[in-house]
Amino acid sequence: MNRIFWLECPECKTRWYAEWVLRHSEYKMECPNAGCRNKFKADDASWIDEREAR
């Protein structure tokens, strides 16, 4: 199972998950909320959950 992390859009507070490889990359995340689509780096998320699944 691939590792993931959860994050929250700093604009609309929508939460979703992404592949771990994107956690510390230079790529910008794009909010999946159709009314928002804010783009930001993972470090700028308003909430992040990096715990590993057990």
Beta strands, then each sheet from edge to edge (+ up, - down):
strand 1: 4-8
strand 2: 15-19
strand 3: 28-30
strand 4: 39-41
strand 5: 47-49
sheet 1: 2+ 1- 5+
sheet 2: 3+ 4-
end
